[in-house]
Amino acid sequence: MSHVSLVHYLTVAAVLFGLGLFTVMTRRNAVGILLGVELILNAAALNFVAFEHFIAGGISGQVFTVFIIILAASEAAIALAIVLQVYRGYRSIFSDQLTDLKN
């Protein structure tokens, strides 16, 4: 059985971050963009937990991760409410079709 080191965690976090960035940059759908942002936040949380586990010195990584989870949950709730309101007004959630703002 092999040992999982810090490099393995950082590699997974880098892949998550890259996939999230790719998703944000290529998706036209607002929900797809939100999923990309969630992947980026999860990559940051994984980094915090990994550094806290492998580097001695308290629970600061876990505290930051709890804040990231709270931030991600509130971001998802607010962003989905905005997406629903945009859909009500424009009948579309594609980001490239939303170029003008109403009063």
ZIHU-V486998 format. One record per backbone hydrogen bond with DSSP energy under -0.5 kcal/mol. CO is the residue of the C=O (numbers start at 1). NH is the residue of the N-H. If there is no record, write none. Layout:
co->CO nh->NH
co->CO nh->NH
//
This chain:
co->3 nh->5
co->5 nh->9
co->6 nh->10
co->7 nh->11
co->8 nh->12
co->9 nh->13
co->10 nh->14
co->11 nh->15
co->12 nh->16
co->13 nh->17
co->14 nh->18
co->15 nh->19
co->16 nh->20
co->17 nh->21
co->18 nh->22
co->19 nh->23
co->20 nh->24
co->21 nh->25
co->22 nh->26
co->23 nh->27
co->28 nh->95
co->29 nh->33
co->30 nh->34
co->31 nh->35
co->32 nh->36
co->33 nh->37
co->34 nh->38
co->35 nh->39
co->36 nh->40
co->37 nh->41
co->38 nh->42
co->39 nh->43
co->40 nh->44
co->41 nh->45
co->42 nh->46
co->43 nh->47
co->44 nh->48
co->45 nh->49
co->46 nh->50
co->47 nh->51
co->48 nh->52
co->49 nh->53
co->50 nh->54
co->51 nh->55
co->54 nh->56
co->59 nh->63
co->60 nh->64
co->61 nh->65
co->62 nh->66
co->63 nh->67
co->64 nh->68
co->65 nh->69
co->66 nh->70
co->67 nh->71
co->68 nh->72
co->69 nh->73
co->70 nh->74
co->71 nh->75
co->72 nh->76
co->73 nh->77
co->74 nh->78
co->75 nh->79
co->76 nh->80
co->77 nh->81
co->78 nh->82
co->79 nh->83
co->80 nh->84
co->81 nh->85
co->82 nh->86
co->83 nh->87
co->84 nh->88
co->85 nh->89
co->86 nh->90
co->87 nh->91
co->93 nh->30
co->94 nh->97
co->95 nh->98
co->97 nh->99
//
